[in-house]
Amino acid sequence: MSTHREEFYDVDTDVLRAMASKARRILGELESTEVPAPGDAGHEWVTGAAADFHTAWSDGLSARVSDTEDFADRLRTTARIFDEGTDAAKAEVDAMIWND
């Protein structure tokens, strides 16, 4: 015996779009993903550590910007799909978007 359970998705797509816009606005306010290159600190080990920090920080910040852009795209896509699709399609497509 199979039981069919229908799930109801009550999604405020305006909230999703607002969240996506806010994420993009924050990224727009970010002047650069590059930390200024360190100057000569006088000691080779300090200069080396500063250069390593510069590289790690810039790479990490760039990765977070990419993650945030991807997140904003997913929010907008989810809002569009919930506005356009049927309940069954919404659940299926939402799972495909968020489970990769």
C-alpha positions in Angstrom: 0.0 0.0 0.0 1.4 3.3 -1.1 0.7 6.5 0.7 0.9 9.7 -1.3 1.9 12.7 0.8 1.5 16.0 -0.9 3.9 18.7 0.4 2.9 22.3 0.3 5.6 24.8 -0.5 4.7 28.3 0.7 7.6 30.4 -0.6 7.6 34.1 -0.6 9.5 34.7 -3.8 9.7 38.4 -3.2 11.9 37.6 -0.1 14.1 35.4 -2.1 14.6 38.1 -4.7 15.3 40.7 -2.0 17.9 38.4 -0.4 19.5 37.9 -3.9 19.5 41.7 -4.5 21.0 42.4 -1.0 23.8 39.8 -1.6 24.6 41.4 -5.0 24.5 44.9 -3.5 27.0 43.9 -0.8 29.3 42.5 -3.4 28.9 45.7 -5.4 30.1 47.7 -2.3 33.2 45.6 -2.1 36.0 47.6 -3.7 38.3 44.8 -4.4 39.0 41.2 -3.7 42.7 42.0 -3.6 44.5 42.9 -0.4 47.2 45.5 -1.1 50.5 43.8 -1.6 52.8 44.0 1.4 55.7 46.4 1.4 59.1 45.7 2.6 58.9 45.1 6.3 62.7 44.9 6.7 62.9 41.2 7.8 62.7 38.5 5.2 60.5 36.2 7.3 58.0 39.0 8.0 57.9 39.9 4.3 57.4 36.2 3.4 54.6 35.8 6.0 52.9 39.0 4.8 53.1 37.8 1.2 51.6 34.5 2.1 48.8 36.2 4.0 48.2 38.5 1.1 47.8 35.5 -1.3 45.7 33.5 1.1 43.4 36.4 2.0 42.9 37.5 -1.6 42.2 33.9 -2.8 39.8 33.3 0.1 37.9 36.5 -0.5 37.6 35.8 -4.2 36.2 32.4 -3.5 33.6 33.9 -1.1 32.6 36.4 -3.7 32.1 33.6 -6.2 30.1 31.6 -3.6 27.9 34.7 -2.9 27.3 35.3 -6.6 26.3 31.6 -7.0 24.0 31.8 -4.0 22.3 35.0 -5.3 21.8 33.2 -8.7 20.3 30.2 -7.0 17.9 32.4 -5.0 16.7 34.2 -8.1 16.3 30.9 -10.0 14.4 29.4 -7.1 12.0 32.4 -7.0 11.4 32.2 -10.7 10.7 28.5 -10.6 8.3 28.8 -7.7 6.5 31.6 -9.5 6.3 29.6 -12.8 6.0 25.9 -11.9 3.5 23.5 -10.4 3.9 22.2 -6.9 5.4 18.9 -8.1 7.8 20.6 -10.5 8.7 23.1 -7.8 9.8 20.4 -5.4 11.8 18.5 -8.0 13.5 21.5 -9.5 14.2 23.0 -6.1 16.0 19.8 -5.1 18.0 19.9 -8.3 19.1 23.5 -7.7 20.1 23.1 -4.1 21.6 19.5 -4.1 24.6 19.9 -6.4 
